[in-house]
Every structure is written in structure tokens, then in C-alpha cells.
Amino acid sequence: MSKTIEPNDHQSRAKFTAMTEGTAEDWQIIGNHFREFSKDLPSRIVDHLKLLDGDFGGFPVDRLQHSLQSATLAHRDGKDEEYVVMALLHDIGDTLGSYNHADLAATILQPFLSEENYWIVKHHGIFQGYYFFHHIGLDRDQRDQFKDHPYYDACAEFCEKYDQNAFNPDFEAENLEFFEPMIRNVMTRPKRSLYKAAK
């Protein structure tokens, strides 16, 4: 019978004090912990999304409802599961990345998204600015710097159809539980990662 790995069990920890002293056995132990820990990533994402509940920031709906509306609109429009999860999580960086939320969301999602969907989430902040930058003294046409990019239209569509219009207090969005299986499906299968090839 295999022994359950306990985080405080010295037998289940590497022995080195500097990586230069590490052995294959040490890294096998660390790898085992990594595989177990990474399985819980979808749960941690859901927990972090819940932090957006009640956080209005002056908007007509809180940030969680905005996220749910965005994902619901994409889902009802027939977008695939990965796109819907991207829509749900596009603002997950708001709590820790107040000045660069799109970058933070993109970093979290990058291993799990196609190149196009990753580009959309990474640049949606600039594209979303088309709808309000002129009200706060910024250039609403900043997105035009990407006019010739192959994903320009896709990002513009995301912001028009599933982001800028997802602030309706009367909209009946699907609840978070509806999307949880999608999060688990998408975020347990990385498409790319520095560590993906490791055994």
C-alpha cells in the first residue's frame, strides 16, 4: 500500500539546502508533490473567483457577476469550452493586478489556452478601453496599434459581445457551479508549459 504524502513529513521532502546539491531522488519527491498540488489548481481558481463576489468597484454589478455574465453570453453564443473559461476568468487578475489585471489573467491562463485565446485575454484591457478611455482622458483608439495583428478582430469581438455589455443587474447569468466542470476540464490539461515534458 502506498503511503500518503504529508506536507510536514520529512520523508516526503527533498534533502538539499541548495539546488546544486539536489539529486534525482530529491526531484522525484518534488515532482510527486507538484503533480498532486497541480490537480487542485481548478479549485484554487474557483476560490479566487469567489473573492470577486461583492466587489463592485463602482460598477453596476460586482466583478463576479460581470465574469459570470461574460461567460454566459459566450456559452449561449455557442463558443467552445476553452473560450467560455477564458471569458469567465478574463478579469480574475483584478484583485492582485489592479494596474495590469489583463496581464495577470493571461499569465494564469496561458498554459491552457490556444494562442488566439491567450492573445485575447492578454490584450482585452486595451481593447476594452475603446468603450471608456475617452471618458477618463485616455486615447480610446490605443487598440489600433494592433490593427494588423491576426487576432485583432477576435479581441475586438470578445470585448464587444462578451465584455463591455456584461454589466446588467437584470441579466440572469449561469451560476459559478455551472462553469466549474468547464474550469476543471480546461485547467487540468495544459497545452504548453516549461514543465510539461517532465516525467
Backbone as CSV, one residue per row, in Angstrom:
resi,resn,N_x,N_y,N_z,CA_x,CA_y,CA_z,C_x,C_y,C_z
1,MET,0.853,-1.189,0.000,0.000,0.000,0.000,0.890,1.241,0.000
2,SER,0.575,2.194,-0.876,1.402,3.402,-0.962,1.088,4.353,0.177
3,LYS,2.125,5.045,0.604,1.997,5.981,1.718,1.512,7.333,1.209
4,THR,0.515,7.918,1.877,0.034,9.246,1.517,1.109,10.282,1.820
5,ILE,1.313,11.188,0.869,2.308,12.233,1.077,1.744,13.301,1.996
6,GLU,2.396,13.493,3.125,2.005,14.541,4.059,2.987,15.702,3.933
7,PRO,2.481,16.939,3.859,3.372,18.074,3.636,4.433,18.264,4.710
8,ASN,4.164,17.837,5.957,5.127,18.026,7.041,5.944,16.776,7.333
9,ASP,5.795,15.771,6.509,6.531,14.524,6.670,7.933,14.710,6.080
10,HIS,8.966,14.638,6.939,10.340,14.854,6.469,10.747,13.825,5.432
11,GLN,10.135,12.635,5.466,10.455,11.606,4.484,9.993,12.004,3.080
12,SER,9.023,12.916,3.018,8.490,13.295,1.709,9.038,14.637,1.237
13,ARG,10.185,15.041,1.808,10.807,16.295,1.396,12.208,16.036,0.852
14,ALA,12.624,16.888,-0.080,13.989,16.812,-0.594,14.982,17.090,0.532
15,LYS,16.200,16.615,0.361,17.212,16.727,1.415,18.181,17.894,1.212
16,PHE,18.188,18.523,0.042,19.204,19.544,-0.220,18.898,20.867,0.463
17,THR,19.949,21.643,0.665,19.808,23.012,1.173,20.132,24.025,0.077
18,ALA,20.684,23.554,-1.037,20.922,24.366,-2.230,20.676,23.463,-3.431
19,MET,20.132,23.996,-4.490,19.796,23.173,-5.649,21.018,22.466,-6.238
20,THR,22.201,23.032,-6.049,23.408,22.389,-6.570,23.651,21.033,-5.919
21,GLU,23.018,20.784,-4.779,23.186,19.510,-4.076,22.062,18.532,-4.383
22,GLY,21.072,18.948,-5.176,19.899,18.122,-5.429,20.215,16.856,-6.198
23,THR,19.461,15.801,-5.887,19.603,14.512,-6.577,18.328,14.204,-7.356
24,ALA,18.409,13.195,-8.199,17.225,12.761,-8.946,16.120,12.344,-7.981
25,GLU,16.504,11.721,-6.865,15.512,11.295,-5.871,14.818,12.513,-5.245
26,ASP,15.603,13.557,-4.965,15.009,14.788,-4.442,13.965,15.329,-5.408
27,TRP,14.333,15.365,-6.672,13.431,15.962,-7.660,12.242,15.061,-7.959
28,GLN,12.381,13.765,-7.715,11.245,12.859,-7.829,10.224,13.185,-6.726
29,ILE,10.717,13.420,-5.522,9.845,13.801,-4.401,9.109,15.106,-4.732
30,ILE,9.871,16.098,-5.190,9.273,17.396,-5.526,8.264,17.248,-6.658
31,GLY,8.615,16.433,-7.655,7.698,16.200,-8.779,6.396,15.566,-8.334
32,ASN,6.480,14.618,-7.401,5.263,13.978,-6.879,4.357,14.999,-6.200
33,HIS,4.970,15.874,-5.403,4.198,16.930,-4.748,3.585,17.878,-5.779
34,PHE,4.372,18.233,-6.790,3.878,19.141,-7.832,2.658,18.559,-8.529
35,ARG,2.729,17.271,-8.886,1.596,16.650,-9.594,0.333,16.658,-8.737
36,GLU,0.495,16.384,-7.450,-0.664,16.408,-6.559,-1.201,17.831,-6.392
37,PHE,-0.301,18.774,-6.181,-0.700,20.169,-5.977,-1.388,20.730,-7.221
38,SER,-0.868,20.418,-8.400,-1.428,20.976,-9.631,-2.838,20.462,-9.907
39,LYS,-3.168,19.287,-9.383,-4.525,18.759,-9.566,-5.577,19.659,-8.925
40,ASP,-5.169,20.416,-7.908,-6.101,21.289,-7.189,-6.171,22.698,-7.766
41,LEU,-5.453,22.953,-8.858,-5.481,24.294,-9.438,-6.901,24.755,-9.756
42,PRO,-7.749,23.928,-10.384,-9.114,24.401,-10.653,-9.856,24.842,-9.389
43,SER,-9.669,24.135,-8.288,-10.322,24.516,-7.031,-9.804,25.855,-6.527
44,ARG,-8.500,26.068,-6.666,-7.940,27.348,-6.233,-8.441,28.493,-7.115
45,ILE,-8.622,28.211,-8.396,-9.164,29.222,-9.312,-10.586,29.587,-8.900
46,VAL,-11.389,28.580,-8.603,-12.775,28.832,-8.172,-12.780,29.648,-6.885
47,ASP,-11.925,29.285,-5.930,-11.847,30.040,-4.672,-11.464,31.491,-4.935
48,HIS,-10.539,31.699,-5.856,-10.112,33.073,-6.148,-11.221,33.856,-6.850
49,LEU,-11.949,33.190,-7.725,-13.086,33.855,-8.375,-14.094,34.344,-7.343
50,LYS,-14.284,33.557,-6.297,-15.248,33.918,-5.262,-14.858,35.212,-4.539
51,LEU,-13.564,35.556,-4.595,-13.134,36.825,-3.994,-13.737,38.028,-4.721
52,LEU,-14.173,37.830,-5.953,-14.768,38.916,-6.743,-16.225,39.170,-6.353
53,ASP,-16.809,38.248,-5.584,-18.200,38.388,-5.151,-18.316,39.570,-4.196
54,GLY,-19.199,40.504,-4.510,-19.415,41.671,-3.662,-18.449,42.819,-3.926
55,ASP,-17.509,42.616,-4.845,-16.540,43.663,-5.192,-17.072,44.429,-6.406
56,PHE,-17.748,45.537,-6.136,-18.396,46.308,-7.206,-17.436,47.297,-7.875
57,GLY,-16.562,47.894,-7.130,-15.650,48.877,-7.699,-16.359,50.016,-8.408
58,GLY,-17.608,50.292,-8.001,-18.383,51.356,-8.633,-19.208,50.906,-9.823
59,PHE,-19.023,49.688,-10.271,-19.765,49.177,-11.428,-21.198,48.788,-11.043
60,PRO,-22.098,48.646,-12.023,-23.489,48.276,-11.726,-23.634,46.876,-11.141
61,VAL,-22.689,45.988,-11.436,-22.693,44.630,-10.870,-21.313,44.362,-10.285
62,ASP,-21.226,43.374,-9.387,-19.905,43.069,-8.832,-19.070,42.308,-9.866
63,ARG,-17.790,42.169,-9.560,-16.855,41.601,-10.539,-17.153,40.121,-10.816
64,LEU,-17.674,39.407,-9.838,-18.044,38.015,-10.085,-19.214,37.946,-11.055
65,GLN,-20.234,38.773,-10.840,-21.380,38.766,-11.749,-20.970,39.172,-13.164
66,HIS,-20.069,40.137,-13.259,-19.562,40.512,-14.585,-18.905,39.314,-15.266
67,SER,-18.100,38.582,-14.515,-17.417,37.405,-15.060,-18.418,36.341,-15.480
68,LEU,-19.415,36.092,-14.639,-20.446,35.094,-14.961,-21.267,35.519,-16.179
69,GLN,-21.580,36.806,-16.264,-22.324,37.289,-17.434,-21.510,37.122,-18.705
70,SER,-20.248,37.466,-18.637,-19.375,37.337,-19.797,-19.321,35.890,-20.276
71,ALA,-19.105,34.964,-19.350,-19.035,33.538,-19.708,-20.374,33.017,-20.204
72,THR,-21.454,33.469,-19.586,-22.791,33.021,-20.004,-23.094,33.485,-21.424
73,LEU,-22.777,34.726,-21.721,-23.004,35.243,-23.076,-22.214,34.431,-24.102
74,ALA,-20.965,34.143,-23.789,-20.136,33.357,-24.713,-20.683,31.944,-24.864
75,HIS,-21.085,31.335,-23.743,-21.640,29.974,-23.789,-22.921,29.929,-24.616
76,ARG,-23.820,30.866,-24.373,-25.101,30.874,-25.098,-24.924,31.224,-26.573
77,ASP,-23.768,31.798,-26.886,-23.471,32.129,-28.272,-22.770,30.974,-28.989
78,GLY,-22.589,29.863,-28.286,-22.021,28.674,-28.909,-20.504,28.594,-28.905
79,LYS,-19.848,29.438,-28.114,-18.393,29.378,-28.042,-17.967,28.089,-27.335
80,ASP,-16.779,27.584,-27.677,-16.337,26.322,-27.084,-15.923,26.515,-25.626
81,GLU,-15.693,25.386,-24.972,-15.443,25.377,-23.532,-14.229,26.223,-23.146
82,GLU,-13.159,26.127,-23.905,-11.960,26.898,-23.592,-12.244,28.398,-23.660
83,TYR,-12.981,28.807,-24.673,-13.316,30.227,-24.828,-14.185,30.696,-23.665
84,VAL,-15.137,29.866,-23.282,-16.043,30.215,-22.176,-15.255,30.379,-20.878
85,VAL,-14.315,29.480,-20.628,-13.480,29.588,-19.428,-12.625,30.853,-19.498
86,MET,-12.092,31.148,-20.672,-11.334,32.389,-20.845,-12.212,33.594,-20.524
87,ALA,-13.457,33.580,-21.003,-14.388,34.681,-20.723,-14.673,34.776,-19.225
88,LEU,-14.846,33.643,-18.580,-15.125,33.624,-17.143,-13.963,34.191,-16.333
89,LEU,-12.748,33.907,-16.763,-11.570,34.241,-15.965,-10.824,35.478,-16.465
90,HIS,-11.369,36.170,-17.448,-10.603,37.264,-18.056,-10.269,38.387,-17.076
91,ASP,-11.054,38.539,-16.020,-10.791,39.592,-15.029,-10.337,39.042,-13.678
92,ILE,-9.901,37.787,-13.641,-9.502,37.193,-12.362,-8.305,37.914,-11.760
93,GLY,-7.578,38.667,-12.575,-6.430,39.413,-12.072,-6.782,40.685,-11.335
94,ASP,-8.062,41.044,-11.286,-8.465,42.318,-10.685,-8.025,42.479,-9.233
95,THR,-8.029,41.399,-8.459,-7.746,41.528,-7.030,-6.274,41.820,-6.751
96,LEU,-5.379,41.235,-7.532,-3.946,41.407,-7.282,-3.244,42.264,-8.328
97,GLY,-3.873,42.435,-9.485,-3.257,43.207,-10.565,-4.075,44.434,-10.896
98,SER,-4.225,45.306,-9.935,-5.070,46.486,-10.124,-4.626,47.340,-11.305
99,TYR,-3.337,47.318,-11.613,-2.817,48.157,-12.690,-2.478,47.357,-13.949
100,ASN,-2.617,46.036,-13.878,-2.321,45.196,-15.054,-3.102,43.883,-15.002
101,HIS,-4.394,43.980,-14.726,-5.195,42.771,-14.499,-5.191,41.829,-15.696
102,ALA,-5.158,42.375,-16.911,-5.189,41.521,-18.105,-3.912,40.683,-18.201
103,ASP,-2.783,41.289,-17.851,-1.516,40.549,-17.881,-1.532,39.392,-16.889
104,LEU,-2.085,39.651,-15.708,-2.118,38.617,-14.681,-3.034,37.466,-15.094
105,ALA,-4.217,37.793,-15.605,-5.130,36.758,-16.073,-4.494,35.943,-17.195
106,ALA,-3.826,36.625,-18.111,-3.188,35.941,-19.236,-2.097,34.991,-18.747
107,THR,-1.333,35.407,-17.758,-0.274,34.557,-17.217,-0.848,33.297,-16.583
108,ILE,-1.923,33.442,-15.829,-2.570,32.287,-15.198,-3.110,31.324,-16.251
109,LEU,-3.700,31.871,-17.305,-4.389,31.051,-18.303,-3.504,30.541,-19.432
110,GLN,-2.350,31.131,-19.628,-1.519,30.814,-20.800,-1.297,29.327,-21.054
111,PRO,-0.981,28.508,-20.031,-0.731,27.097,-20.328,-1.933,26.349,-20.907
112,PHE,-3.129,26.893,-20.724,-4.345,26.153,-21.047,-5.082,26.663,-22.279
113,LEU,-4.609,27.759,-22.859,-5.335,28.400,-23.944,-4.611,28.274,-25.274
114,SER,-5.404,28.326,-26.330,-4.827,28.445,-27.667,-4.093,29.777,-27.748
115,GLU,-3.274,29.914,-28.751,-2.548,31.169,-28.942,-3.521,32.340,-29.104
116,GLU,-4.607,32.113,-29.831,-5.581,33.182,-30.067,-6.290,33.598,-28.786
117,ASN,-6.778,32.623,-28.026,-7.484,32.962,-26.788,-6.562,33.618,-25.768
118,TYR,-5.312,33.166,-25.736,-4.331,33.810,-24.862,-4.136,35.268,-25.275
119,TRP,-4.039,35.533,-26.549,-3.840,36.898,-27.035,-5.040,37.771,-26.685
120,ILE,-6.220,37.198,-26.791,-7.435,37.947,-26.452,-7.409,38.385,-24.992
121,VAL,-7.166,37.440,-24.089,-7.215,37.797,-22.668,-6.079,38.745,-22.300
122,LYS,-4.921,38.574,-22.922,-3.781,39.439,-22.614,-4.017,40.878,-23.061
123,HIS,-4.747,41.069,-24.152,-4.921,42.408,-24.718,-6.314,43.001,-24.496
124,HIS,-7.182,42.292,-23.799,-8.563,42.786,-23.703,-8.645,44.121,-22.958
125,GLY,-7.702,44.402,-22.062,-7.737,45.682,-21.337,-7.616,46.876,-22.271
126,ILE,-6.703,46.777,-23.216,-6.528,47.864,-24.194,-7.735,47.944,-25.117
127,PHE,-8.235,46.796,-25.567,-9.377,46.781,-26.482,-10.651,47.250,-25.783
128,GLN,-10.789,46.898,-24.510,-11.939,47.358,-23.737,-11.912,48.876,-23.582
129,GLY,-10.703,49.437,-23.607,-10.569,50.884,-23.485,-11.289,51.667,-24.565
130,TYR,-11.566,51.032,-25.684,-12.311,51.691,-26.762,-13.643,52.230,-26.257
131,TYR,-14.212,51.564,-25.254,-15.547,51.918,-24.768,-15.550,52.958,-23.655
132,PHE,-14.356,53.265,-23.087,-14.390,54.238,-21.991,-13.167,55.121,-21.837
133,PHE,-12.068,54.813,-22.512,-10.853,55.604,-22.303,-11.073,57.099,-22.542
134,HIS,-11.916,57.436,-23.514,-12.136,58.857,-23.824,-12.840,59.592,-22.680
135,HIS,-13.468,58.858,-21.768,-14.134,59.484,-20.615,-13.159,59.774,-19.474
136,ILE,-11.968,59.169,-19.533,-11.019,59.358,-18.433,-9.703,59.977,-18.925
137,GLY,-9.771,60.605,-20.085,-8.614,61.334,-20.588,-7.574,60.499,-21.305
138,LEU,-7.948,59.284,-21.720,-7.024,58.417,-22.453,-7.493,58.257,-23.902
139,ASP,-6.632,57.730,-24.713,-6.928,57.525,-26.131,-7.700,56.226,-26.313
140,ARG,-8.946,56.329,-26.715,-9.783,55.138,-26.887,-9.306,54.264,-28.042
141,ASP,-8.497,54.808,-28.922,-8.040,54.065,-30.104,-6.677,53.415,-29.895
142,GLN,-6.279,53.227,-28.645,-4.998,52.558,-28.388,-4.942,51.178,-29.031
143,ARG,-6.083,50.530,-29.151,-6.111,49.193,-29.749,-5.646,49.196,-31.200
144,ASP,-5.683,50.363,-31.845,-5.308,50.437,-33.255,-3.833,50.120,-33.497
145,GLN,-3.029,50.142,-32.442,-1.628,49.742,-32.611,-1.512,48.283,-33.043
146,PHE,-2.601,47.526,-32.839,-2.616,46.109,-33.208,-3.453,45.834,-34.463
147,LYS,-3.767,46.883,-35.215,-4.665,46.757,-36.372,-4.293,45.636,-37.327
148,ASP,-3.023,45.413,-37.501,-2.570,44.412,-38.465,-2.323,43.037,-37.840
149,HIS,-2.631,42.907,-36.566,-2.407,41.616,-35.908,-3.507,40.633,-36.310
150,PRO,-3.166,39.372,-36.523,-4.190,38.396,-36.950,-5.316,38.179,-35.942
151,TYR,-5.093,38.522,-34.658,-6.141,38.310,-33.652,-6.853,39.599,-33.248
152,TYR,-6.607,40.660,-33.974,-7.246,41.947,-33.671,-8.771,41.801,-33.663
153,ASP,-9.324,41.251,-34.719,-10.785,41.134,-34.832,-11.364,40.248,-33.740
154,ALA,-10.654,39.185,-33.395,-11.140,38.273,-32.355,-11.201,38.973,-31.002
155,CYS,-10.206,39.780,-30.701,-10.196,40.503,-29.426,-11.267,41.590,-29.419
156,ALA,-11.425,42.286,-30.542,-12.467,43.302,-30.645,-13.844,42.670,-30.469
157,GLU,-14.039,41.493,-31.052,-15.324,40.787,-30.915,-15.572,40.393,-29.462
158,PHE,-14.544,39.860,-28.799,-14.706,39.476,-27.395,-15.172,40.663,-26.556
159,CYS,-14.502,41.790,-26.738,-14.843,42.968,-25.932,-16.231,43.498,-26.268
160,GLU,-16.599,43.449,-27.529,-17.914,43.960,-27.935,-19.051,43.054,-27.476
161,LYS,-18.893,41.736,-27.674,-20.003,40.808,-27.440,-20.068,40.240,-26.030
162,TYR,-18.913,40.135,-25.360,-18.895,39.378,-24.108,-18.267,40.107,-22.921
163,ASP,-17.834,41.364,-23.122,-17.176,42.059,-22.016,-17.859,43.390,-21.723
164,GLN,-17.858,44.310,-22.661,-18.397,45.655,-22.404,-19.891,45.652,-22.102
165,ASN,-20.596,44.603,-22.492,-22.046,44.536,-22.300,-22.444,43.582,-21.176
166,ALA,-21.512,43.224,-20.309,-21.786,42.246,-19.255,-21.837,42.914,-17.878
167,PHE,-22.640,43.970,-17.792,-22.784,44.718,-16.532,-24.259,44.969,-16.213
168,ASN,-25.103,44.022,-16.563,-26.549,44.200,-16.463,-27.086,43.576,-15.174
169,PRO,-27.567,44.380,-14.223,-28.089,43.832,-12.960,-29.293,42.910,-13.161
170,ASP,-29.982,43.032,-14.285,-31.169,42.216,-14.527,-30.893,40.965,-15.357
171,PHE,-29.649,40.783,-15.772,-29.298,39.622,-16.596,-29.222,38.371,-15.727
172,GLU,-29.825,37.291,-16.177,-29.805,36.038,-15.421,-28.677,35.154,-15.944
173,ALA,-27.526,35.303,-15.343,-26.353,34.524,-15.737,-26.393,33.147,-15.090
174,GLU,-25.676,32.213,-15.696,-25.474,30.915,-15.051,-24.641,31.147,-13.786
175,ASN,-24.810,30.259,-12.799,-24.040,30.418,-11.569,-22.652,29.802,-11.711
176,LEU,-21.808,30.057,-10.732,-20.433,29.583,-10.798,-20.367,28.064,-10.870
177,GLU,-21.249,27.379,-10.169,-21.253,25.917,-10.177,-21.462,25.370,-11.593
178,PHE,-22.208,26.088,-12.410,-22.445,25.663,-13.793,-21.127,25.582,-14.566
179,PHE,-20.236,26.501,-14.268,-18.987,26.581,-15.025,-17.845,25.758,-14.420
180,GLU,-18.009,25.284,-13.195,-16.915,24.568,-12.537,-16.408,23.368,-13.325
181,PRO,-17.289,22.519,-13.889,-16.765,21.395,-14.688,-15.943,21.862,-15.886
182,MET,-16.316,22.984,-16.480,-15.555,23.519,-17.611,-14.166,23.964,-17.149
183,ILE,-14.113,24.636,-15.995,-12.824,25.058,-15.451,-11.938,23.839,-15.229
184,ARG,-12.514,22.788,-14.647,-11.739,21.575,-14.370,-11.260,20.919,-15.657
185,ASN,-12.106,20.879,-16.668,-11.709,20.271,-17.943,-10.562,21.038,-18.599
186,VAL,-10.673,22.345,-18.611,-9.674,23.161,-19.306,-8.378,23.254,-18.514
187,MET,-8.484,23.397,-17.194,-7.302,23.718,-16.392,-6.618,22.499,-15.786
188,THR,-6.935,21.327,-16.278,-6.167,20.137,-15.894,-5.424,19.583,-17.103
189,ARG,-5.530,20.261,-18.241,-4.871,19.787,-19.458,-4.037,20.910,-20.083
190,PRO,-2.873,21.187,-19.538,-2.057,22.261,-20.122,-1.624,21.929,-21.541
191,LYS,-1.749,22.912,-22.423,-1.303,22.760,-23.806,0.200,22.995,-23.896
192,ARG,0.697,23.889,-23.049,2.130,24.182,-23.056,2.542,24.638,-21.663
193,SER,3.754,24.251,-21.319,4.331,24.659,-20.040,5.811,24.283,-20.067
194,LEU,6.604,25.046,-19.385,8.023,24.739,-19.238,8.203,23.342,-18.649
195,TYR,7.251,22.909,-17.813,7.375,21.654,-17.087,6.585,20.502,-17.707
196,LYS,5.920,20.753,-18.836,5.004,19.761,-19.413,5.707,18.449,-19.780
197,ALA,6.945,18.531,-20.245,7.651,17.331,-20.697,8.236,16.527,-19.546
198,ALA,8.213,17.077,-18.331,8.808,16.363,-17.193,8.020,15.111,-16.872
199,LYS,8.708,14.060,-16.450,8.044,12.789,-16.123,7.431,12.859,-14.745
